[in-house]
């Protein structure tokens, strides 16, 4: 599979910085953003193949950010992450525009599998 770049968006800096570091050890180029505005800026400045997005963030929610990302970057798959079991616990249903979701705590191997599947699907 070709190399790809992932953007992880979560307001928990320790979590996303650790995930970016661990993905780097596995040969996956990744960066992170701590809020919606930073994520939008990084998406416009860089070339990312997949976005991993926390649903619950202060300010712009993950759901709101996903709507903007899918409008501006329709071919970039979005994986949702949630600390509350499943997105259906936070929303009426998993948003159609989302590729899939992962629950916290995030298992690195599961994340890598989902990232590869999402990039391959796009």
Phi, psi and omega in degrees: 000143179293158177293150178219164179242137181240141173248122178257130183237115180199144180280356177268093187300319181299319179296305186289325179293322177294317178298317179300316179297314182292325175294321177301321177298335180264009177084013179257122178282126182217156175220169179223158175228146183262354179203172184296318181297317179295320179297316179297318178298315181293325178294322179287328181276333187239181180239101181250143182264342182203148178238136174248122195229125175284137180287321186260103176222148176292155182077240179284122180288163177299324179295315178298317179296320179299319178300317180292314181299317182291332176287320183273327184228067188297338182270357181268116179292148180240125172259132178265143171237146182217144177264010187237041176090287179207158178303332181292341174286334183259334182231165178295327179203163176294126182303137181304326185284347179279141177288312182192186177218160174228144177264147173281148357290142185279126173277123186301318181295319177297319179299314181298317178300312181296321178299313181297317178298316182296316180295319180296324182288333184277000000 
